């Protein structure tokens, strides 16, 4: 299903790009490319990523590629510098690689959860220099401090917080060789909630004063006003970890490039249509429809 490129970053770390096979060699070099970004410790093989890529493959003739973050998707962690919620350098190097390989191809993106935060921050940093023509962000957390406050007061959010923390601990254990020289592994493995993990791992590795500093500096909500790329955000009102109050609807009035869409149901990166879990999700269909129509409009203008 995938052809893999392994990219070595400037600092010595590695990420991997998994290109969907069907359209990779069947389309011209100027065919549109969709870059897909997974969520926390996800990969190109995560169910929601495979569902999105399959629907894009079957509905378009575009090239599709998923960026596997450091240490994810069987990509070895070469240095202690793991990914974090707002680190855009790997995305920037990835985009430069893709544009260097396919300079005539229009570039679009679909990003989920943590990946959506990273992409949004990148778009704000790049502003009018962004190479993306249009993007979709699904279940973007936007504001980590407000989302964290929700996790301390809502029992369901607190439950999911523990699950995500366990996933992060598994990530550390899997990549323990890279971490053991800089982290107190036994202390890290006692973390129960994400704030504890971030304090013992992310802040330690990246030099943040504390988790609050890390969260405030990397929340994409602070970068949305500078986005110059047409961007659709899709969230669900029943998302167990991202409450409705976190979604900055007001920014759509200040920046015409932003569009926020919220459904009553959909959970976190789910958006299942009844029990048809083997078929494209509602979000998959919206992604394809939005990207196709946005590209058609932009193509017609040019």
C-alpha positions in Angstrom: 0.0 0.0 0.0 2.9 2.4 0.7 6.3 3.3 -0.7 8.5 4.7 2.0 10.9 7.6 1.9 13.1 8.1 5.0 14.3 11.7 5.5 17.2 12.6 7.6 16.6 15.9 9.3 19.3 18.6 9.8 19.8 17.7 13.4 20.3 14.0 12.7 16.8 12.8 13.5 14.6 10.9 11.0 11.0 10.9 9.8 9.4 8.8 7.2 7.1 9.6 4.3 4.7 6.8 3.3 3.4 7.4 -0.3 0.2 5.7 -1.3 1.1 3.3 -4.1 -1.8 3.4 -6.5 -1.6 7.0 -7.6 2.2 7.5 -7.0 3.3 6.3 -10.4 0.0 6.6 -12.2 -0.2 10.4 -12.2 1.8 13.1 -13.8 4.4 15.1 -11.8 2.1 18.1 -11.8 -0.8 16.2 -10.2 -1.9 17.6 -6.8 -0.3 16.1 -3.7 -2.1 15.7 -0.4 0.1 15.6 2.7 -1.6 13.8 5.7 -0.5 14.3 9.3 -1.5 11.9 12.0 -2.3 12.7 15.6 -0.5 11.8 18.9 1.8 8.8 18.4 -0.2 7.8 15.4 1.1 6.7 12.0 0.2 6.0 8.4 -1.3 2.7 9.6 -3.7 4.3 12.2 -7.3 3.5 11.3 -8.4 7.0 10.8 -5.4 7.8 8.6 -5.9 4.7 6.4 -9.6 5.5 6.1 -8.8 9.0 4.9 -6.1 7.9 2.5 -8.2 5.1 1.0 -11.0 7.6 0.3 -8.7 10.1 -1.3 -7.1 7.3 -3.4 -10.5 6.0 -4.6 -12.0 9.4 -5.2 -9.1 11.3 -6.9 -6.0 10.8 -9.0 -3.9 12.8 -6.6 -0.7 11.7 -5.0 -1.1 11.1 -1.3 1.6 10.9 1.4 1.6 10.6 5.1 4.3 12.0 7.4 5.3 9.6 10.2 6.7 11.7 13.1 10.0 10.8 14.7 9.7 7.4 16.5 6.2 6.7 14.9 5.2 4.2 12.3 8.2 2.0 12.8 10.5 5.0 12.2 13.4 4.7 14.6 14.1 7.5 17.0 17.7 8.4 16.2 18.1 11.2 18.8 16.3 12.2 22.0 14.6 15.0 20.1 11.1 13.6 19.8 8.2 15.4 18.2 6.2 17.9 20.3 2.9 19.7 19.9 4.2 22.8 18.1 7.5 21.7 16.6 7.2 22.7 12.9 10.7 22.1 11.7 10.2 18.6 10.6 7.0 19.6 8.7 9.0 22.5 7.1 11.8 20.2 5.9 9.2 17.7 4.7 7.4 20.3 2.6 10.7 21.5 1.2 11.5 17.9 0.2 8.2 17.3 -1.5 8.3 20.6 -3.4 11.8 19.8 -4.4 10.8 16.5 -5.8 7.5 17.7 -7.4 8.0 21.5 -8.0 5.0 21.8 -10.3 2.5 19.9 -8.1 0.0 21.9 -6.1 0.2 20.9 -2.4 -2.7 20.4 0.0 -3.0 18.8 3.4 -5.2 17.0 5.9 -4.2 16.9 9.5 -5.6 15.3 12.6 -5.6 16.3 16.3 -1.9 17.1 17.3 -1.0 17.1 13.6 -3.7 19.7 13.0 -2.2 21.9 15.7 1.3 21.6 14.2 0.0 22.3 10.7 -2.0 25.3 11.8 1.0 26.7 13.7 3.2 26.2 10.6 0.7 28.0 8.4 0.6 31.0 10.7 4.4 31.1 10.8 4.7 30.9 7.1 1.8 33.4 6.3 1.7 34.3 2.7 4.8 32.2 2.0 3.0 28.9 2.7 3.2 26.5 -0.2 -0.2 24.9 0.6 -3.1 25.9 -1.6 -5.7 24.7 0.9 -5.9 22.5 4.0 -8.3 20.7 6.4 -7.7 20.3 10.1 -9.7 17.7 12.0 -10.2 17.7 15.8 -7.6 20.5 16.3 -7.1 21.0 20.1 -6.3 24.8 19.4 -5.7 25.8 23.0 -3.8 23.3 25.3 -4.4 25.2 28.5 -8.1 25.3 28.1 -8.3 21.7 26.9 -6.1 20.8 29.9 -8.5 22.6 32.3 -11.3 20.6 30.8 -9.4 17.3 31.5 -9.2 18.2 35.2 -12.9 18.8 35.6 -14.6 16.3 33.1 -14.5 12.7 34.0 -14.6 11.4 30.4 -11.8 13.8 29.4 -9.8 12.7 32.4 -10.2 9.0 31.3 -9.0 9.8 27.8 -6.1 11.8 29.2 -4.9 8.7 31.0 -5.2 6.6 27.8 -3.2 9.1 25.8 -0.5 9.1 28.6 -0.2 5.4 28.4 0.3 5.7 24.6 3.1 8.2 25.2 4.7 5.9 27.8 4.6 3.1 25.3 6.4 5.4 22.8 9.1 6.1 25.4 9.5 2.5 26.2 9.8 1.6 22.5 12.4 4.3 22.0 14.1 3.9 25.3 17.6 3.6 23.9 17.4 7.1 22.5 15.9 8.5 25.7 17.8 6.8 28.5 20.8 9.2 28.4 18.6 12.3 29.0 15.6 11.1 30.9 14.9 9.4 34.2 13.0 6.5 32.6 11.6 5.0 35.9 10.3 8.4 36.9 8.8 9.0 33.5 7.0 5.6 33.5 5.1 6.6 36.7 3.3 9.4 34.9 -0.5 9.1 34.9 -1.6 12.2 33.2 -0.2 14.1 30.2 0.8 17.1 32.2 3.1 14.8 34.2 4.5 13.3 31.0 5.1 16.7 29.5 6.9 17.9 32.6 9.1 14.8 32.8 9.8 14.3 29.1 8.9 17.2 26.8 10.0 20.0 29.1 13.2 18.1 30.0 14.1 17.5 26.4 13.1 20.8 24.9 14.0 23.1 27.8 10.6 24.5 28.6 10.3 26.0 32.1 7.1 24.0 32.8 4.1 22.4 31.0 2.2 25.7 31.0 5.0 27.5 29.2 5.1 24.6 26.7 1.3 24.7 26.2 1.1 28.5 25.8 4.0 28.8 23.3 2.7 26.0 21.0 -1.1 26.5 21.0 -2.1 27.0 17.4 -4.9 29.4 18.4 -2.1 32.1 18.7 -1.1 31.6 15.1 -4.5 31.4 13.3 -4.7 35.2 12.7 -1.7 35.0 10.4 -2.9 32.1 8.2 -3.1 33.1 4.6 -4.1 29.6 3.3 -7.8 28.7 2.9 -8.3 26.4 5.9 -11.3 24.3 7.0 -11.4 23.2 10.6 -13.8 20.3 11.5 -14.6 19.5 15.2 -17.3 17.7 17.0 -19.3 19.1 19.9 -19.2 15.7 21.7 -15.4 15.5 21.4 -14.4 14.0 24.8 -11.1 15.9 25.0 -11.7 19.1 23.1 -14.7 21.1 24.5 -16.6 23.4 22.3 -15.4 26.4 24.3 -11.9 25.8 23.0 -12.8 26.3 19.3 -12.1 30.0 18.4 -15.1 30.7 16.1 -14.6 34.4 16.5 -11.4 34.3 14.5 -13.3 33.5 11.3 -14.6 37.1 11.5 -11.1 38.4 11.7 -9.5 36.1 9.1 -11.4 35.3 5.9 -9.1 32.3 5.3 -10.5 30.4 8.2 -13.7 28.3 8.3 -14.9 26.5 11.4 -17.4 23.6 11.1 -18.7 21.8 14.2 -21.0 18.8 14.2 -23.2 17.7 17.1 -21.6 14.2 17.1 -18.3 12.8 15.8 -16.1 12.3 18.8 -12.3 12.8 18.4 -11.1 12.1 14.9 -14.0 9.6 14.4 -17.1 11.0 12.6 -18.5 7.5 12.0 -21.7 7.2 9.9 -23.7 4.8 12.1 -22.1 1.4 12.3 -20.5 1.5 8.9 -17.0 1.5 10.3 -15.7 -0.3 7.2 -16.8 2.6 4.9 -15.5 6.2 4.6 -16.3 8.4 7.6 -18.3 11.6 7.2 -15.1 13.6 7.7 -13.4 11.6 4.9 -16.2 12.6 2.5 -16.0 16.2 3.5 -12.2 16.3 3.1 -12.4 15.0 -0.4 -15.3 17.3 -1.4 -13.7 20.4 0.2 -10.3 19.8 -1.3 -11.7 19.0 -4.8 -13.9 22.1 -4.9 -11.3 24.4 -3.3 -8.7 23.2 -5.8 -11.1 23.7 -8.7 -11.8 27.3 -7.6 -8.2 28.1 -7.2 -7.2 26.4 -10.4 -9.9 28.4 -12.3 -8.5 31.7 -10.9 -5.1 30.8 -12.2 
